[in-house]
Amino acid sequence: MISINTYNAISQSGLSLIEDDLNYHLNGNGDPDGILVRSKNLHDYSFPASVKAIARAGAGVNNIPIDHCTEKGIVVFNTPGANANAVKELVLANLIASSRNLYSAVGWTNTLKGTEEDVPSVVEAKKKEFVGSEIKGKKLGVVGLGAIGVLVANDALALGMDVVAYDPFISVDAAWRLSQDVKRAHHIEEVWAECDFVTLHIPLTDKTASFVSEEGFTKMKKGMTILNFSRGELVEEGALEKALEAGIVRKYVTDFPNEKVLNMKNVVPVPHLGASTVESEENCAIMATKQLKTYLETGNIKHAVNLPDVELPYSGKMRVTVMHQNIPNMVSQIANVLSGYAVNIADMINRSKHTWAYTMIDLDQKLLEEEQQQVKSRMKEIHGVVSVRLI
Ligand SMILES: NC(=O)c1ccc[n+]([C@@H]2O[C@H](COP(=O)([O-])OP(=O)(O)OC[C@H]3O[C@@H](n4cnc5c(N)ncnc54)[C@H](O)[C@@H]3O)[C@@H](O)[C@H]2O)c1
């Protein structure tokens, strides 16, 4: 029986994958094999030796002590991209809403509530002030072609936009998913100079903070709309204020309003709704649960934050998985332990991420129970090994 404990309310769509599986036990005891979590702070949590993996239903992992977990041989998963569709839909909605002055128009119409006047006539007289423009035929710049950026770029093409994208670090997976009609910008300056709209889909890091700065604003096509559904700090606020005042930026749509930005002219403040959909929470819970179950059942790793993706088809005979430091001679020492037994290595994979690595070895037959214990303890004695499993 595999035991999983949950913290926080995990969407039922994810929990059902455990509850409906007879091999699993949910919230049954204090020695779980896996933990499913959302926002609970685990920094002061004392992890029982039984814990092999933690899956966070969400993208950020600030609530999990990653280094401590790695040293204890615990794999930590998150769910990148599970909320990508939710963010994409809100970006597309705001492309159109900002272009058609929808929020200010609807806001004004609501002020007519309770009026004695003939509302249809007042509306007809006022509507010319809200004349907008269509997005079809306009140029959209997509900065960052990850899970969200690719979806936005492809769907903006379908809405008739001309799409140019900038991502010098695009992954092979993302490149496969991107429509070939999206044009490639080799320099960010091309995006600033040509686009009517720019949407940001890059992570906030030391390198990307103030990605849109005074220098960028000076190169922008006048009247551009910027959509920021990534992180507020990507845009330098002082320079933004000047660009809005000068009309260089026609509108700044942000999912991250603060006191300063809220008081600027032509800002469309969205109250951080990017991932706030029922489906997004469900997707995160399903993805986290599946990743956790796959790891516990097969040792395969997908979307861990402390280890690389490592996958081999699982034959069901006998698999040895070893989590270890990324130092020389590990694979030979691990394989050497197996040389004393009458088994052949059928397949093997080793991958590393920074200072940590993971090795999986598939054997052509099952070891006896006693042999399994010997292999486990001998491999654990190898300097740099933090966890060994035989599945
Ligand atoms: N508004 C919300 O509620 C919400 C929800 C989810 C994610 N987000 C934000 O959206 C961001 C993007 O999410 P994602 O899932 O698409 O991430 P992702 O990791 O899949 O993609 C990020 C992309 O940005 C690219 N990139 C990194 N640095 C770059 C640079 N300097 N120039 C151009 N491209 C660069 C990377 O190569 C990658 O392709 C997240 O980092 C997060 O901050 C916001």
The ligand as a Gaussian input file, in Angstrom:
#p B3LYP/6-31G(d) Opt

LIG

0 1
 N       -0.760000      36.148000     -13.693000
 C       -0.682000      34.975000     -13.116000
 O       -1.486000      34.621000     -12.271000
 C        0.385000      34.031000     -13.544000
 C        0.132000      32.650000     -13.562000
 C        1.127000      31.797000     -14.026000
 C        2.361000      32.303000     -14.413000
 N        2.571000      33.645000     -14.341000
 C        3.862000      34.222000     -14.768000
 O        4.067000      33.917000     -16.127000
 C        5.442000      33.625000     -16.333000
 C        5.576000      32.729000     -17.548000
 O        4.927000      31.499000     -17.269000
 P        5.169000      30.207000     -18.176000
 O        4.422000      29.095000     -17.516000
 O        4.924000      30.515000     -19.602000
 O        6.739000      30.015000     -17.931000
 P        7.762000      29.107000     -18.761000
 O        8.885000      28.825000     -17.845000
 O        7.060000      27.975000     -19.403000
 O        8.264000      30.086000     -19.917000
 C        9.073000      31.204000     -19.698000
 C        9.785000      31.510000     -21.007000
 O       10.482000      32.748000     -20.866000
 C       11.685000      32.631000     -21.615000
 N       12.637000      33.652000     -21.175000
 C       13.363000      33.680000     -20.028000
 N       14.122000      34.785000     -20.002000
 C       13.861000      35.467000     -21.150000
 C       14.345000      36.684000     -21.689000
 N       15.234000      37.429000     -21.046000
 N       13.870000      37.084000     -22.896000
 C       12.947000      36.339000     -23.551000
 N       12.472000      35.168000     -23.105000
 C       12.924000      34.745000     -21.898000
 C       12.143000      31.210000     -21.358000
 O       13.056000      30.770000     -22.368000
 C       10.821000      30.443000     -21.408000
 O       10.563000      29.970000     -22.715000
 C        5.854000      32.960000     -15.020000
 O        7.231000      33.094000     -14.799000
 C        5.049000      33.685000     -13.981000
 O        5.795000      34.777000     -13.488000
 C        1.620000      34.511000     -13.933000

